[in-house]
Amino acid sequence: MIGTVTPNPCLDKTVSVKEFDLYRMNRARVLATDPSGKGINVSKTLAAMGAQTLCTGFDFTNATHSLLSEDLAACGIPCDFLTLPGELRVCTKIIDESRQHTIELNEQGAPIDAACGEALLDKIAEVAKRCDFLTLSGSLPQGLDKDFYARAVRRVKCAAPLCRTVVDAEGEALLQALAEGPFFIKPNIHEFESTFGCSIPDVPTLDRHALEVLTQYELGMICVSLGDKGAYIATRTEAYFTKPIKVKVRSLQGAGDALVAGICMALEKQLPLPEVLHYGVTLAAATIMTEGTRPGSRSDFEKLLKCAEEVQKIR
């Protein structure tokens, strides 16, 4: 079982304009509106591939219903949320067709008090007992300190020592989590550079810095997504790189989350490290073939799995 934690869920609204104009009205075509959040995306992708998954985190509900829980139920995904009154924050993605560029406008979301944060940590510890992997993903809502993921990793290690934690975050939240020794982390290249204060011009340089991080924090593994240049994965003893699979891009939203999902799937199957990267990149490619923040199809994934780019050994 692969569990996911989403402290700051949202409603992803993806719209498209022919050519964005700062000074005039822009007529937009709505492509998709999806209950979302990084951990939610991981679970939706896993479920679409037939893998067992479980969601936890915060949910927000009005007097009648929860959009998030209803959506997950429709996907057949079990959830164990800490439910609070309120509304999901809205994250709007504006695709400029002429520039092939996406503008993101993300709301901050409702503030969370300290007591709710403690209650969520209790729930995370219980959920971890049912999981082989637990992902801790995305931004933190107002009211939760930057040490929240660090405390979550610590709680999971105490409550469920066989559950391996995955942290997909950046900056201070990631650095503090690293001090508690998660199993692996998955920053993108920009997050890696900003978090560790380095400049990465090429893969050998990335490998050198990543090995320093792996060694300093005694990590099991690190994966860095490189956007349209591919992805890199490493342990302290080996490292690999692969270019992205060439597919028709309909949306880049959720590609990094699909990479995490594919890696966890492959690790559950106990596949060797090159295949772990192969799974992750292939699932990311299947995901960007779909509009909005929606998982790729299982059939696309299985087809692409047979024709992915060669995985290159770095060390």
Phi, psi and omega in degrees: 000136177246112179268154178227142178243126178233098181285339187228067183293169184205175170249110180275120177247118182252122179235161181231137173234149182295314178206111185292130181240121182294337191247000180227168177294138177250124177272122187249146173253121181283122181267322184194150171228113190230126168302132194208199188129149190302313179294322177302316179298319178300312181295319179298321179293316179300314181298321179296334178269001179086012180271151178282134180212163182212131181258140167220176185135200175267146169230153180235132185223143172273195187293342188250319187197170176243118177300319184293309181296322178296319180295316180294323177298321178295332178273357181074028183254119177290149179219154178222076185271159165265110188267132180234154175289144178141193182238150172294138173294155181251129176244115185259128177250118181254112180269117175271106187296323184292326182260354185052049185226146179246128176259131181248132176235101186252122175288157184281325180096169183290144178289150181242134179274166186300323181296322178293324176298317178295320179295323178292322176300320176299316182293320178301317180298321179289317179298321182301331180296341182260002191237150171275324177228150175222120180266139177242108195228141166094186182288162177256140180289163175304137178104338176265131180288162181295346180271009186298313180294324177299315179294325178294316178300316180298316181295319180296319179299324179284316186277327185217074186299341179273350180275128181262129184266144179237127180245121177241086183211188180212171173062216185297324179298321178288315181300318179292323178295323180300325181297340180265358174073059172294167181288310174211162179235156181222071173281158167276175187297323180291320177294322179298313181298314183289324181289320185256007173060048181222167176243130186244096180277339184204172183294319177302322177293318177301316181298320180297313180291321180296321178296324176297317179294315179303317183287315183299319186257004179054044178285153173282325187196154173221139174234134178238120177277137186246022179063230183283004177262348176122216182205155183232142177220146183203152163244187178287348183247345181206157181210146182219156178223147173216148174283160179288156175280136182278113179222168175285122184273120175253332176195137177269354182294132177086359182295317179295325178291323177294325176300315177298316180299315180296320178298313180297320177301313182293322178295322176298327178278357181059041178281155177293161188303318177301321179289328176300313177295319179303314179299312184298313182293323179294318179292325175297319179296318178297327182288320181287355175278354181249150180281153177071200178260073185231148182290155173290167180274152180297322181295318177298316180301313183293325176292313182293333181299336182271349186227027182288162176296153180296136175274122184261134178279128178265318176204000000 
